[in-house]
Amino acid sequence: MVLSSTWVTQEPRWRVLQTGAEDARFECARKMTELESRKRYEFLEAMVSSMDAHLRFFERGHEVRSAIKSNWLAGPSNFEIPD
């Protein structure tokens, strides 16, 4: 089997195009992975913010409950809610 001269001269160009296509494919995959990790980080940040809000809410409720309980035992004239 004899290769034609046009195939031999076009093979390096074909290799360059194939390498460029593979590089573009890997770059696309890298960008998609980067986007997914960014979305995951934003979700975790929102989750932590929500948990922090719940923690502050329940801490404040505990403070108010403790103040009410201690003032209830001391008498109604000393009732004061902490800031």
C-alpha positions in Angstrom: 0.0 0.0 0.0 1.4 3.3 -1.0 0.5 6.5 0.8 -0.4 9.5 -1.2 1.9 12.5 -0.9 -1.1 14.7 0.2 -1.7 12.5 3.2 1.9 12.6 4.3 2.1 16.4 4.0 -1.2 16.9 5.8 -0.5 14.6 8.7 1.4 17.1 10.8 -1.4 19.6 10.4 -3.9 17.0 11.4 -1.8 16.3 14.6 -1.8 20.0 15.4 -5.5 20.2 15.0 -6.1 17.1 17.1 -3.9 18.4 19.9 -5.7 21.7 19.8 -9.0 20.0 20.1 -7.9 17.9 23.0 -6.5 21.0 24.8 -9.8 22.8 24.2 -11.7 19.8 25.6 -9.6 19.6 28.8 -9.9 23.4 29.2 -13.7 23.1 29.0 -13.7 20.3 31.6 -11.5 22.4 33.9 -13.8 25.4 33.6 -16.8 23.2 34.4 -15.1 21.7 37.4 -14.2 25.2 38.6 -17.8 26.4 38.2 -19.1 23.4 40.2 -16.7 24.0 43.0 -17.7 27.7 43.1 -21.4 26.7 43.3 -20.6 24.2 46.1 -18.7 26.9 48.0 -21.6 29.4 47.7 -24.1 26.7 48.9 -21.9 25.9 51.9 -21.5 29.6 52.7 -25.3 30.1 52.7 -25.7 27.0 54.9 -23.2 28.3 57.4 -24.9 31.7 57.5 -28.2 30.0 58.2 -26.8 27.9 61.0 -25.2 31.0 62.5 -28.5 32.8 62.5 -30.2 29.9 64.2 -27.4 29.8 66.8 -27.8 33.5 67.6 -31.6 33.1 67.8 -31.4 30.3 70.3 -28.6 31.9 72.3 -30.7 35.1 72.6 -33.8 33.0 73.6 -31.7 31.2 76.3 -30.4 34.6 77.7 -34.0 35.9 77.9 -35.3 32.7 79.5 -32.4 32.8 82.1 -33.2 36.4 82.9 -36.9 35.7 83.3 -36.2 32.7 85.5 -33.7 34.5 87.7 -35.9 37.6 88.0 -39.0 35.5 88.7 -37.3 33.9 91.6 -36.0 37.3 92.9 -39.4 39.0 92.6 -41.3 40.9 90.0 -39.8 44.3 90.9 -36.4 43.4 89.5 -37.5 42.2 86.1 -35.2 43.4 83.3 -34.3 41.8 79.9 -30.6 42.0 79.0 -29.7 43.8 75.7 
